[in-house]
Amino acid sequence: MDAIEQVIDDFVCKMVELCEEPLDGDETEHIAEEVREKLDTVFANEPAKRYGQISWSVQDVLEEAESLDIAITEERAEEILSEYAGKITEAMLEAGWFVIREALLQEHYKEKEGKDAA
């Protein structure tokens, strides 16, 4: 049983518990099929796969402060993340585009070298 089927089964079991009268097997299977159809629709519309996602936590800031021998509270670490969120995002975007451009240029030069050698 895969994860989706397990979710469906758990959902149906919970629904059966909530019903005043127990459902028979056919009714349960009908409900399960409706849930499957809805899940299929959700997963069919799933957004494109994403790469390079990152997030920063208060713990990250605390650990970096410690490595720099700077005393800081959790509250201040959270304030720093909040205050600098825009700059952090901008820096991550710039760094990501730099790496993507470098990868594309490497592909271009590999392709060009292959054509020149032929």
C-alpha positions as a LaTeX table, in Angstrom:
\begin{tabular}{lrrr}
\hline
Residue & $x$ (\AA) & $y$ (\AA) & $z$ (\AA) \\
\hline
Met1 & 0.00 & 0.00 & 0.00 \\
Asp2 & 1.51 & 3.33 & $-1.01$ \\
Ala3 & 1.31 & 6.53 & 1.00 \\
Ile4 & $-1.71$ & 7.92 & $-0.84$ \\
Glu5 & $-3.66$ & 4.70 & $-0.39$ \\
Gln6 & $-2.81$ & 4.75 & 3.31 \\
Val7 & $-4.10$ & 8.32 & 3.60 \\
Ile8 & $-7.30$ & 7.32 & 1.84 \\
Asp9 & $-7.80$ & 4.29 & 4.06 \\
Asp10 & $-7.17$ & 6.35 & 7.19 \\
Phe11 & $-9.59$ & 9.00 & 5.96 \\
Val12 & $-12.32$ & 6.49 & 5.23 \\
Cys13 & $-11.84$ & 4.80 & 8.61 \\
Lys14 & $-12.20$ & 8.16 & 10.33 \\
Met15 & $-15.34$ & 8.95 & 8.33 \\
Val16 & $-16.85$ & 5.60 & 9.27 \\
Glu17 & $-16.20$ & 6.36 & 12.92 \\
Leu18 & $-18.03$ & 9.68 & 12.54 \\
Cys19 & $-21.11$ & 8.20 & 10.90 \\
Glu20 & $-24.09$ & 7.41 & 13.09 \\
Glu21 & $-24.74$ & 4.19 & 11.25 \\
Pro22 & $-21.85$ & 2.03 & 10.13 \\
Leu23 & $-21.28$ & 2.01 & 6.38 \\
Asp24 & $-21.23$ & $-1.25$ & 4.48 \\
Gly25 & $-18.26$ & $-2.23$ & 2.33 \\
Asp26 & $-19.76$ & $-0.83$ & $-0.90$ \\
Glu27 & $-20.41$ & 2.57 & 0.66 \\
Thr28 & $-16.91$ & 2.64 & 2.10 \\
Glu29 & $-15.39$ & 1.75 & $-1.27$ \\
His30 & $-17.49$ & 4.48 & $-2.94$ \\
Ile31 & $-16.18$ & 7.09 & $-0.50$ \\
Ala32 & $-12.62$ & 5.84 & $-1.00$ \\
Glu33 & $-13.01$ & 6.13 & $-4.78$ \\
Glu34 & $-14.25$ & 9.72 & $-4.48$ \\
Val35 & $-11.26$ & 10.61 & $-2.31$ \\
Arg36 & $-8.89$ & 8.91 & $-4.80$ \\
Glu37 & $-10.36$ & 10.94 & $-7.65$ \\
Lys38 & $-9.92$ & 14.17 & $-5.70$ \\
Leu39 & $-6.32$ & 13.28 & $-4.80$ \\
Asp40 & $-5.58$ & 12.42 & $-8.44$ \\
Thr41 & $-6.89$ & 15.84 & $-9.44$ \\
Val42 & $-4.72$ & 17.54 & $-6.83$ \\
Phe43 & $-1.58$ & 15.68 & $-7.87$ \\
Ala44 & $-2.31$ & 16.17 & $-11.58$ \\
Asn45 & $-2.24$ & 19.94 & $-10.99$ \\
Glu46 & 0.92 & 19.77 & $-8.88$ \\
Pro47 & 3.31 & 22.63 & $-9.69$ \\
Ala48 & 6.56 & 22.01 & $-11.51$ \\
Lys49 & 9.38 & 20.46 & $-9.53$ \\
Arg50 & 11.54 & 23.06 & $-7.83$ \\
Tyr51 & 15.24 & 22.98 & $-7.08$ \\
Gly52 & 17.51 & 24.77 & $-4.66$ \\
Gln53 & 14.94 & 25.73 & $-2.05$ \\
Ile54 & 16.37 & 26.99 & 1.22 \\
Ser55 & 15.15 & 28.59 & 4.38 \\
Trp56 & 16.84 & 30.08 & 7.40 \\
Ser57 & 15.92 & 29.44 & 11.01 \\
Val58 & 16.56 & 31.13 & 14.33 \\
Gln59 & 18.82 & 28.17 & 15.14 \\
Asp60 & 20.93 & 28.94 & 12.03 \\
Val61 & 21.46 & 32.50 & 13.21 \\
Leu62 & 22.27 & 31.37 & 16.76 \\
Glu63 & 24.84 & 28.87 & 15.50 \\
Glu64 & 26.48 & 31.44 & 13.23 \\
Ala65 & 26.58 & 33.97 & 16.09 \\
Glu66 & 28.23 & 31.36 & 18.28 \\
Ser67 & 30.83 & 30.60 & 15.60 \\
Leu68 & 31.61 & 34.33 & 15.54 \\
Asp69 & 31.73 & 34.40 & 19.35 \\
Ile70 & 28.77 & 36.77 & 19.49 \\
Ala71 & 26.20 & 36.46 & 22.28 \\
Ile72 & 22.65 & 36.78 & 20.95 \\
Thr73 & 19.17 & 35.85 & 22.19 \\
Glu74 & 16.63 & 33.81 & 20.26 \\
Glu75 & 14.40 & 36.87 & 20.14 \\
Arg76 & 17.14 & 38.99 & 18.56 \\
Ala77 & 17.99 & 36.21 & 16.09 \\
Glu78 & 14.36 & 36.18 & 14.98 \\
Glu79 & 14.36 & 39.98 & 14.68 \\
Ile80 & 17.48 & 39.83 & 12.52 \\
Leu81 & 15.87 & 37.30 & 10.19 \\
Ser82 & 12.76 & 39.46 & 9.96 \\
Glu83 & 14.68 & 42.71 & 9.42 \\
Tyr84 & 17.01 & 41.24 & 6.79 \\
Ala85 & 14.58 & 38.86 & 5.03 \\
Gly86 & 14.52 & 40.94 & 1.85 \\
Lys87 & 18.30 & 41.21 & 1.64 \\
Ile88 & 18.70 & 37.49 & 2.37 \\
Thr89 & 16.25 & 36.62 & $-0.40$ \\
Glu90 & 17.93 & 38.98 & $-2.86$ \\
Ala91 & 21.38 & 37.55 & $-2.11$ \\
Met92 & 20.14 & 33.96 & $-2.49$ \\
Leu93 & 18.49 & 34.81 & $-5.82$ \\
Glu94 & 21.62 & 36.49 & $-7.14$ \\
Ala95 & 23.80 & 33.56 & $-6.09$ \\
Gly96 & 21.38 & 31.07 & $-7.64$ \\
Trp97 & 21.27 & 32.91 & $-10.98$ \\
Phe98 & 25.07 & 33.10 & $-10.98$ \\
Val99 & 25.33 & 29.31 & $-10.64$ \\
Ile100 & 22.66 & 28.74 & $-13.31$ \\
Arg101 & 24.46 & 31.09 & $-15.75$ \\
Glu102 & 27.78 & 29.33 & $-15.08$ \\
Ala103 & 26.19 & 25.93 & $-15.73$ \\
Leu104 & 24.64 & 27.18 & $-18.99$ \\
Leu105 & 27.93 & 28.68 & $-20.14$ \\
Gln106 & 29.76 & 25.43 & $-19.39$ \\
Glu107 & 27.18 & 23.54 & $-21.45$ \\
His108 & 27.59 & 26.04 & $-24.29$ \\
Tyr109 & 31.38 & 25.74 & $-24.30$ \\
Lys110 & 31.25 & 21.92 & $-24.14$ \\
Glu111 & 28.90 & 21.89 & $-27.12$ \\
Lys112 & 31.08 & 24.39 & $-29.02$ \\
Glu113 & 34.26 & 22.38 & $-28.32$ \\
Gly114 & 32.55 & 19.24 & $-29.58$ \\
Lys115 & 31.59 & 20.95 & $-32.85$ \\
Asp116 & 35.07 & 22.45 & $-33.30$ \\
Ala117 & 36.73 & 19.04 & $-32.80$ \\
Ala118 & 34.55 & 17.45 & $-35.49$ \\
\hline
\end{tabular}
